[in-house]
Amino acid sequence: MIFKAESAVKSLFIYVGALFGYLVIGLLFPWLWYQGTRLKRDVLRLPTPIDSPFGSSAGNDRALNLLGLGESPMAGVGIPKHSLTLTGLTAHKLNRLLGCQVNWKVLAKNGLTLKQLNNLIIEQSSVKADVVLISIGGNDVFKLTPPWLWESYLVKCVKLLLCSGKKPLILFSPVPPVGRFPAIPNPLRFVFGYWEILLQISLTNVINKLDDAHLLNDRFPDGKEYYLEDGIHPSPLAYGPWSEKLAIKTVELMDLN
């Protein structure tokens, strides 16, 4: 009962906070629109890897199937090879920690929202994975997705991954730190940072209610060196500690199951 009450209070805070946010955005709309238009026009466009979005790390007879889902950080914007993206690096680290063969695959697109990710999952005949890593939320921050819709999309995402009858370990990364992206000027950065907090609280709230999904609490460190030259996407320096934390958390969760 106490947990449900706390959850209800958090939901009320999130929804009221979102309405307040929309009010502030409405008051500042001309300025924010101008900054957003310039940012969209001027930001450097970086490519995604052109090699095959899958691979395998050799190990003992046991095999672990890893799937990476999400938006640009998972797609590897600005990274030369898929083996150096978040999924590829996490697979390598899991192979090192567990000693088993790790087969990995990336299913991600630049610019994807959570609703669009769900549609992408639906388009697949089935999701065959033992571990599913999800990095999503940056584009939902940019689009100011209402928290109540974001929460419903999160629940649907988990249900879609479980509907094939298999029960993979599902691990979400935090909402990307849009409020700290170097390329975004204030007050636009402040607004996106505020929305990032709302969606992150919603993500935590939803995961706490679900038995079949988990959340990585750690982010990669702050600093311009952790971003590529566009000031938006993570650099290789960010993927290193991020993938290490994902691998360690995955092993911990596997030991609990």
Backbone hydrogen bonds, N-H to C=O, Kabsch-Sander energy under -0.5 kcal/mol:
donor,donor_aa,acceptor,acceptor_aa,energy
5,A,1,M,-2.2
6,E,2,I,-2.5
7,S,3,F,-2.4
8,A,4,K,-2.3
9,V,5,A,-2.2
10,K,6,E,-2.3
11,S,7,S,-2.3
12,L,8,A,-2.3
13,F,9,V,-2.5
14,I,10,K,-2.6
15,Y,11,S,-2.5
16,V,12,L,-2.6
17,G,13,F,-2.6
18,A,14,I,-2.2
19,L,15,Y,-2.1
20,F,16,V,-2.4
21,G,17,G,-2.3
22,Y,18,A,-2.6
23,L,19,L,-1.8
24,V,20,F,-2.3
25,I,21,G,-2.7
26,G,22,Y,-2.2
27,L,23,L,-1.9
28,L,24,V,-2.1
29,F,26,G,-0.6
31,W,28,L,-0.5
32,L,28,L,-2.5
33,W,29,F,-3.2
34,Y,30,P,-2.0
35,Q,31,W,-2.4
36,G,32,L,-2.8
37,T,33,W,-2.5
38,R,34,Y,-2.2
39,L,35,Q,-2.5
40,K,36,G,-2.4
41,R,37,T,-1.8
42,D,38,R,-2.9
43,V,39,L,-2.3
46,L,44,L,-0.6
50,I,80,P,-0.6
54,F,52,S,-1.0
55,G,104,W,-2.3
57,S,102,V,-2.3
58,A,56,S,-0.5
60,N,99,G,-2.1
64,L,101,Q,-2.7
66,L,64,L,-0.6
66,L,103,N,-3.5
67,L,131,V,-2.6
68,G,105,K,-2.8
69,L,67,L,-0.6
69,L,133,L,-3.3
70,G,107,L,-1.2
71,E,135,S,-1.9
74,M,71,E,-0.7
75,A,71,E,-2.2
76,G,72,S,-1.7
77,V,72,S,-1.7
78,G,47,P,-3.8
79,I,76,G,-2.4
84,L,81,K,-1.6
85,T,82,H,-1.5
86,L,73,P,-0.7
88,G,82,H,-0.7
89,L,85,T,-2.8
90,T,86,L,-2.1
91,A,87,T,-2.6
92,H,88,G,-1.9
93,K,89,L,-2.2
94,L,90,T,-2.5
95,N,91,A,-2.4
96,R,92,H,-1.7
97,L,93,K,-2.3
98,L,94,L,-2.9
99,G,95,N,-1.8
101,Q,60,N,-0.7
101,Q,62,R,-2.2
102,V,57,S,-2.0
103,N,64,L,-2.7
103,N,101,Q,-0.5
104,W,55,G,-2.5
104,W,102,V,-0.5
105,K,66,L,-1.7
106,V,53,P,-3.0
107,L,68,G,-3.3
109,K,70,G,-1.7
112,L,109,K,-1.3
117,L,113,T,-2.2
118,N,114,L,-2.3
119,N,115,K,-1.6
120,L,116,Q,-2.0
121,I,117,L,-2.3
122,I,118,N,-2.2
123,E,119,N,-1.7
124,Q,120,L,-0.6
124,Q,121,I,-1.1
128,K,126,S,-0.8
129,A,127,V,-0.9
130,D,65,N,-2.5
131,V,65,N,-2.1
132,V,169,L,-3.3
133,L,67,L,-3.0
134,I,171,L,-2.4
135,S,69,L,-2.3
141,V,137,G,-1.9
142,F,138,G,-2.2
143,K,139,N,-2.0
144,L,141,V,-1.3
145,T,140,D,-2.7
149,L,146,P,-0.8
150,W,146,P,-2.5
151,E,147,P,-2.5
152,S,148,W,-1.3
153,Y,149,L,-2.5
154,L,150,W,-2.0
155,V,151,E,-2.1
156,K,152,S,-2.1
157,C,153,Y,-2.4
158,V,154,L,-2.1
159,K,155,V,-2.1
160,L,156,K,-2.5
161,L,157,C,-1.7
162,L,158,V,-1.0
163,C,159,K,-1.1
165,G,162,L,-1.6
169,L,130,D,-3.0
170,I,168,P,-0.6
170,I,212,D,-0.5
171,L,132,V,-3.0
171,L,169,L,-0.6
172,F,214,H,-3.0
173,S,134,I,-2.8
178,V,176,P,-2.6
180,R,177,P,-2.4
181,F,178,V,-1.6
183,A,231,G,-1.9
184,I,181,F,-1.4
189,R,185,P,-2.3
191,V,187,P,-2.2
192,F,188,L,-2.5
193,G,189,R,-2.6
194,Y,190,F,-2.3
195,W,191,V,-2.2
196,E,192,F,-2.5
197,I,193,G,-1.8
198,L,194,Y,-1.8
199,L,195,W,-2.5
200,Q,196,E,-2.3
201,I,197,I,-2.5
202,S,198,L,-2.1
203,L,199,L,-2.5
204,T,200,Q,-2.5
205,N,201,I,-2.4
206,V,202,S,-2.5
207,I,203,L,-2.6
208,N,204,T,-2.1
209,K,205,N,-0.6
209,K,206,V,-1.1
210,L,206,V,-0.8
210,L,207,I,-0.8
214,H,170,I,-2.2
216,L,172,F,-3.1
217,N,215,L,-0.5
226,Y,223,G,-1.8
227,Y,224,K,-1.8
228,L,233,H,-3.1
231,G,228,L,-2.0
235,S,226,Y,-1.8
238,A,235,S,-1.5
239,Y,235,S,-1.6
240,G,236,P,-1.5
242,W,238,A,-1.8
243,S,239,Y,-2.6
244,E,240,G,-1.8
245,K,241,P,-2.2
246,L,242,W,-2.1
247,A,243,S,-2.4
248,I,244,E,-2.4
249,K,245,K,-2.5
250,T,246,L,-2.4
251,V,247,A,-2.3
252,E,248,I,-2.2
253,L,249,K,-2.4
254,M,250,T,-2.4
255,D,251,V,-2.0
256,L,252,E,-1.2
257,N,253,L,-1.3
